[in-house]
């Protein structure tokens, strides 16, 4: 496979890291800017919403521009947005910076996917796209521990300067490594959305959205949970996040193995059930750090184990629109992150962070229902064809 794909995966990793990089530092952000934890959580919500909406729109608007030049220009905007976040003296300024980085970041990820699919042979196209999505998923699970470590050492603004430096390095690498790449015809947004008319596909995408909503209801506020309910110090919180990140990355590989061995449908149902058990157990094991860590590792690993199974399921369910479905699934995941961080903020402000896991668990049960519905629709079609 073309080694330039790995460069694009690194770009997608850098972009994705920004989304949740302040997730573990929300209490510090809230205190410094004089806002509530719920309001600080909106910095994750707004990023995810803009990211999910902007990517198909911006890709369509920029369809005629040469890809390398467009990538460099977008990286520059992303760089400026991170500098603005680093400098931001007020809540409104950092909110504007988050919108800027989300919009430019969303286009960068889609560009990485489309360029990767163009620069490899047809036989390697699926693997290339999968590599880009590995960069995205890796950034989402490692973004918080990276941000937490840098933020605790140098202040909550420092992670944005770190990302700005990585962005500059990415710009140099793209400039030196990529040649000119002419754009290909883009599938209109209307046609992309029309693929969701199929109940099987729509309910599968809905499963991804609801699952991430449930997960982020707790994960976005794991720092206040660890500090208030378990009395952990900042050092221990960093350790917990790194354990979570490693387990989540390994979980992605486990999910792919399970999908290959048992099939995507069985894997999805099994993963969701096990995940529901783990997240419902979280508030009840805070009395013991070792037991909590054991349950958390399962929760973490399963949080991303579902992703490869879902992608395989979508590809097999709609092979003729597989590229579109992967793009829509990426949007569904980010809408889920937005919804979960928003709902989690409401739970904290109205009750207590101890209830975030339970509220998130009910969303996971709803995701189980939509997954079963999607899989059942496929069986009904098969039976109808056979009869």
C-alpha positions in Angstrom: 0.0 0.0 0.0 1.2 3.5 -0.8 3.1 4.9 2.3 1.6 8.3 1.8 -1.7 6.9 3.2 0.1 6.7 6.6 0.9 10.4 6.3 -2.8 11.1 5.7 -3.7 8.9 8.7 -1.4 11.0 10.9 -3.1 14.2 9.6 -6.5 12.7 10.6 -5.1 11.7 14.0 -3.9 15.3 14.6 -7.3 16.6 13.6 -9.3 14.1 15.6 -7.2 14.8 18.8 -8.6 18.3 19.0 -12.1 17.1 19.5 -11.8 15.6 22.9 -8.4 17.0 24.0 -9.9 19.2 26.7 -12.3 16.4 27.8 -10.2 15.7 30.9 -9.6 19.4 31.6 -13.1 20.7 31.7 -13.0 21.5 35.4 -9.8 23.6 34.8 -11.4 25.3 31.8 -14.6 26.1 33.7 -12.7 27.5 36.6 -10.4 29.7 34.5 -13.2 31.1 32.2 -15.8 31.4 35.0 -18.4 29.0 33.5 -20.1 25.8 34.7 -18.9 22.3 33.9 -22.0 21.9 31.6 -21.0 25.1 29.7 -17.4 23.9 29.4 -18.8 20.6 28.1 -20.5 22.5 25.3 -17.0 23.1 23.8 -17.0 19.4 23.0 -20.6 19.4 21.8 -20.3 22.4 19.4 -17.1 20.9 17.9 -18.8 17.6 17.2 -21.9 19.1 15.8 -20.0 21.4 13.4 -17.7 18.5 12.5 -20.6 16.2 11.6 -22.4 18.8 9.6 -19.6 20.6 7.8 -17.7 17.7 6.2 -20.2 16.8 3.4 -21.0 20.5 2.8 -17.4 21.7 2.6 -16.4 18.8 0.4 -19.2 19.7 -2.0 -18.3 23.4 -2.0 -14.6 22.7 -2.6 -15.2 20.0 -5.2 -13.4 21.8 -8.0 -10.2 22.6 -6.1 -6.9 20.7 -6.5 -6.6 18.4 -3.5 -3.0 19.1 -2.3 -3.5 22.9 -2.3 -6.8 22.6 -0.6 -5.3 20.4 2.1 -2.5 22.9 2.8 -5.0 25.8 2.9 -7.3 23.9 5.2 -4.4 22.9 7.5 -3.4 26.6 7.7 -7.0 27.5 8.9 -6.8 24.6 11.4 -3.5 25.9 12.6 -4.9 29.5 13.1 -7.9 28.0 15.0 -5.7 26.2 17.4 -3.6 29.3 18.1 -6.8 31.2 18.7 -7.9 28.5 21.2 -4.5 28.8 22.9 -4.8 32.5 23.2 -8.5 32.8 24.0 -9.2 35.1 27.0 -12.9 34.4 27.1 -15.4 31.6 26.7 -16.9 33.1 23.5 -13.4 33.3 21.9 -12.6 29.7 22.5 -16.1 28.7 21.3 -15.3 30.6 18.0 -12.0 28.8 17.9 -13.6 25.4 18.3 -16.0 26.1 15.5 -13.1 27.1 13.2 -11.1 24.0 14.0 -14.1 21.7 13.7 -15.1 23.0 10.3 -11.5 22.9 8.9 -10.8 19.6 10.7 -13.9 17.9 9.2 -12.8 18.8 5.7 -9.3 17.6 6.4 -10.5 14.2 7.4 -12.8 13.8 4.4 -9.9 14.9 2.2 -7.6 12.4 3.8 -10.2 9.6 3.0 -10.7 10.7 -0.6 -7.0 11.3 -1.4 -6.1 7.9 0.2 -8.6 6.2 -2.0 -7.2 7.9 -5.1 -3.5 7.3 -4.6 -3.7 3.5 -4.0 -4.6 0.6 -6.3 -8.2 -0.5 -6.3 -7.2 -3.7 -4.4 -5.9 -1.6 -1.5 -8.7 1.0 -1.4 -10.6 -0.5 1.5 -7.4 -1.0 3.6 -6.4 2.6 2.8 -9.8 4.0 4.0 -9.6 1.8 7.1 -6.2 3.2 7.9 -7.5 6.7 7.8 -10.4 5.8 10.1 -7.8 4.1 12.5 -6.2 7.5 12.8 -9.5 9.1 13.6 -10.6 6.5 16.2 -7.1 6.5 17.7 -7.2 10.2 18.2 -10.6 10.1 19.8 -9.5 7.7 22.5 -5.9 9.1 23.0 -6.8 12.8 22.7 -8.0 13.0 26.3 -5.0 11.4 28.0 -2.6 13.5 25.8 -4.5 16.7 26.6 -4.7 15.8 30.3 -1.0 15.1 30.6 0.1 18.3 28.8 -2.7 20.4 30.4 -1.9 19.3 34.0 1.7 20.1 33.5 1.5 23.4 31.6 -2.2 24.6 31.9 -5.3 23.8 29.9 -4.3 26.0 27.0 -1.0 24.2 26.3 -2.6 21.2 24.4 -3.8 23.6 21.7 -0.3 24.9 21.2 0.9 21.3 21.0 -1.7 20.6 18.3 -0.7 23.8 16.4 2.9 22.6 16.3 1.9 19.2 15.0 -0.3 20.9 12.4 2.8 22.8 11.1 4.7 19.6 10.9 1.8 18.0 9.0 1.8 21.0 6.5 5.5 20.5 5.8 5.1 16.7 5.3 2.1 17.2 3.0 4.0 19.8 1.0 7.0 17.6 0.5 5.3 14.2 0.1 2.1 14.7 -1.9 2.0 15.6 -5.6 -0.8 17.5 -7.2 -4.1 15.6 -7.1 -7.0 16.6 -9.3 -10.4 16.3 -7.8 -12.9 13.7 -8.7 -16.7 14.1 -9.0 -18.4 14.4 -5.6 -21.6 12.6 -4.8 -24.2 15.3 -4.0 -25.3 15.6 -0.4 -28.9 14.9 -1.4 -27.9 11.6 -2.9 -25.9 10.7 0.2 -28.9 11.3 2.5 -31.2 9.4 0.2 -29.3 6.2 1.0 -30.8 6.4 4.5 -34.3 5.7 3.2 -33.4 2.0 3.6 -34.6 1.1 7.1 -31.8 -1.4 7.6 -29.1 1.2 6.8 -30.8 4.0 8.7 -31.2 2.0 11.9 -27.6 0.8 11.7 -26.4 4.4 11.4 -28.8 5.3 14.3 -27.2 2.6 16.4 -23.8 4.3 16.0 -25.2 7.6 17.0 -27.1 6.3 20.1 -24.2 4.1 21.2 -21.7 7.1 21.2 -24.4 9.2 22.9 -24.5 6.7 25.8 -20.7 6.4 25.9 -20.0 10.1 26.0 -22.6 10.8 28.6 -20.1 9.4 31.1 -16.8 9.6 29.2 -17.0 13.3 28.5 -17.2 13.9 32.3 -15.0 11.1 33.5 -12.6 13.6 35.2 -15.2 15.1 37.6 -16.5 11.5 38.2 -13.0 10.2 39.2 -12.3 13.2 41.4 -15.7 13.5 43.2 -16.8 9.9 43.4 -13.4 8.2 43.9 -11.2 11.0 45.3 -8.4 10.5 42.8 -5.6 13.0 42.4 -4.7 14.7 39.1 -1.8 12.2 38.6 -4.1 9.2 39.1 -6.7 10.7 36.8 -4.0 10.9 34.1 -3.1 7.2 34.7 -6.7 6.1 34.4 -7.1 8.0 31.1 -4.0 6.4 29.6 -5.2 2.9 30.7 -8.5 3.8 29.1 -6.9 4.9 25.9 -4.7 1.8 25.5 -7.6 -0.5 26.2 -9.8 1.4 23.7 -7.1 1.1 20.9 -6.7 -2.6 21.6 -10.5 -2.9 21.6 -10.6 -1.7 18.0 -8.4 -4.7 17.1 -10.5 -7.1 19.2 -13.7 -5.8 17.5 -12.2 -6.5 14.1 -11.2 -10.0 15.1 -14.6 -10.8 16.6 -16.3 -9.5 13.4 -14.1 -11.8 11.2 -14.6 -14.8 13.4 -18.3 -14.6 14.4 -19.7 -12.2 11.8 -20.5 -8.5 12.2 -24.1 -9.0 13.3 -23.4 -11.3 16.2 -20.4 -9.2 17.2 -22.4 -6.0 17.3 -25.1 -7.5 19.5 -22.6 -9.2 21.8 -20.5 -6.0 22.2 -23.5 -3.8 23.0 -24.8 -6.2 25.6 -21.4 -6.5 27.3 -20.9 -2.7 27.1 -24.3 -2.1 28.7 -23.3 -4.4 31.7 -20.0 -2.6 32.1 -21.4 1.0 32.1 -24.2 0.1 34.5 -21.6 -1.4 36.8 -19.4 1.7 36.9 -21.2 3.6 39.6 -21.3 0.5 41.8 -17.6 -0.4 41.9 -16.2 3.0 43.0 -15.4 1.6 46.4 -12.4 -0.3 45.0 -9.9 1.1 42.5 -8.7 -2.3 41.2 -12.3 -3.5 40.6 -13.2 -0.1 39.0 -10.2 -0.4 36.7 -11.1 -3.9 35.7 -14.6 -2.8 34.8 -13.4 0.3 33.1 -10.9 -1.6 30.9 -13.9 -3.7 29.6 -16.0 -0.5 29.1 -13.1 1.2 27.3 -12.2 -1.8 25.0 -15.8 -2.3 24.0 -16.3 1.4 23.3 -14.3 1.1 20.1 -14.6 -2.7 19.5 -18.0 -1.9 17.9 -16.6 0.4 15.3 -15.0 -2.2 12.9 -18.0 -4.5 13.3 -20.3 -1.6 12.4 -18.2 -0.7 9.4 -18.1 -4.3 8.1 -21.9 -4.5 8.7 -22.5 -1.4 6.7 -20.2 -2.5 3.8 -21.9 -5.9 3.6 -25.4 -4.4 3.9 -24.9 -1.7 1.3 -21.8 -2.6 -0.8 -22.9 -0.3 -3.7 -22.8 2.8 -1.4 -20.1 1.6 1.1 -18.0 4.8 0.7 -21.0 7.0 1.4 -22.0 4.8 4.4 -18.6 5.2 6.0 -18.7 8.9 5.6 -22.3 9.0 7.1 -21.2 6.7 9.9 -18.4 9.2 10.7 -21.0 11.9 11.0 -23.2 9.7 13.1 -20.3 9.1 15.5 -19.6 12.8 15.9 -23.3 13.6 16.4 -23.3 11.0 19.1 -20.3 12.6 20.8 -22.1 16.0 20.6 -25.3 14.6 22.0 -23.6 12.6 24.8 -21.5 15.5 26.0 -24.5 17.7 26.0 -26.7 15.3 27.9 -23.9 14.5 30.3 -23.6 18.2 31.1 -27.4 18.4 31.8 -27.2 15.4 34.1 -24.3 17.0 36.1 -26.0 20.3 36.4 -29.4 18.9 37.4 -28.4 16.0 39.6 -24.8 14.6 40.1 -22.1 13.0 38.0 -22.7 9.7 39.7 -25.9 9.4 37.6 -24.1 9.9 34.2 -23.2 6.2 33.8 -26.8 5.1 34.4 -28.3 7.6 32.0 -25.7 6.6 29.4 -26.5 2.9 30.0 -30.1 3.5 29.0 -29.0 4.9 25.7 -26.9 1.8 25.2 -30.0 -0.3 25.7 -31.7 1.8 23.1 -28.8 1.2 20.8 -29.2 -2.5 21.3 -32.8 -2.2 20.2 -31.9 -0.3 17.0 -29.1 -2.8 16.2 -31.5 -5.7 16.6 -34.1 -3.9 14.4 -31.5 -3.3 11.7 -30.4 -6.9 11.7 -34.0 -8.2 11.7 -34.8 -6.1 8.7 -32.1 -7.9 6.8 -33.5 -11.3 7.8 -37.0 -10.3 6.7 -35.8 -9.3 3.3 -34.0 -12.6 2.9 -37.1 -14.5 3.9 -39.2 -12.5 1.5 -36.7 -13.2 -1.3 -36.7 -16.9 -0.6 -40.5 -17.1 -0.5 
